[in-house]
């Protein structure tokens, strides 16, 4: 983003409240973050959320930034993990989502997990308290026209049918959907702790952030047989829509081979059953704390499309969960995303209607943090534009820039699929950063070099950003 010194910063008295400079459609993670960034940089914002007037297939409240799947923002390791690096970059940009996540985190080893209800309440309170931001509850069924000014569409993977049809009508895209599945949540006091034990994999974090339920070979085989024979939700009109590989239903993973789960979400590595320290389990089911009180735990990696009765029956076959009481069973919903590299420009504007930006999962990013990050960028780009400057993307060597480039750069083979941030999206390191003397850096040391380069390059880009006119 270019320097904004040529365009005076605006305060709230300079912006007509009756004509918001930016309209943000959708109050999820991306929309909330986009609205926050616009407001804190001096623009007047109208944030429009359709709930509770219209429900979705997955939300259960009308709160802004509700987390409908896991409560985890994944790894918080900025040196060894790309999503942890994205966390760090967003914090440097005063991300509302990261600030509220940090304030309401719950134990999760090396991951950043939150009390989902407290997190949502905090985001909503901060937005509703901002003097330049108004939250409106209404359904938007058509794309805004140019006369209404700048807009950011952040309606997410559960975009309501009328607006989805309007988007398809504008873009010409007819088949842009994939399935996402939700993991069950278990009441802590219904878990048999005479069987299960507390431990983080490789004792990360506090060393005891997860509940572990062990399965021996016979139990694993019985569980797998039941899973493969279980009745699932019929696709009906959604038949043929591809899954996102990073969030496969557990029964779909099981169909790929009998070892898939034991080497995936149920892998026993880095864990030792204190009751049988010399006997390695065949597989382990982990549960992660889901609320601050520690009364709810979600089943890690157990997103599913099994029918509810089948879930309760089969998941109670897991040692330690024989009497499990479920606060929420898993479910399935449709996720919709754009062919963003073809439709969006490098600063997230719809090429056919440049007054409209898209943000969040509808752009083809995947994951809570990635969704919020793209919302953050859309807000920054809209702010620069609203203040008379030309927005400029962050360097592709940063986590933000690498994620944005994936969304807006056509793939060599012409295909486009949702993607979590990962170091594979970053440009290769220069030779001088890949060695220490004659020793070639590998693994965590090499990943740390990506982080060092990203931090330096982001710092240069940050110097070009506007300074918010009033602390908020």
Secondary structure by P-SEA (a helix, b strand, c coil): cccccccccccccccccccccbbbccccaaaaaaaaaaaaabbbbbbbbccccccccccccccccccccccccccccccccaaaaaaaaaaaaccaaaaaaaacccccccccccaaaaaaaaaaaaaaacccbbbbbccccccccccccbbbbcccccccaaaaaaaaaaaccccbbbbbbbbbbbcccccccccbbbbccccccccccbbbbbbcaaaaaaaaaaaaaccccccccccccccccccccaaaaaaaccccccccccccccccccccccccccbbbbbccccccccccccccccccccaaaaaaaaaccccccccccccccbbbbbbbccccccccccccccccccccccccccccccaaaaaaaaaaaaaaaaaaaabbbbbbcccccaaaaaaaaacccccccbbbbbcccccccccccccccccccccccaaaaaaaaaaaaaaaaaaaaaacccccccc
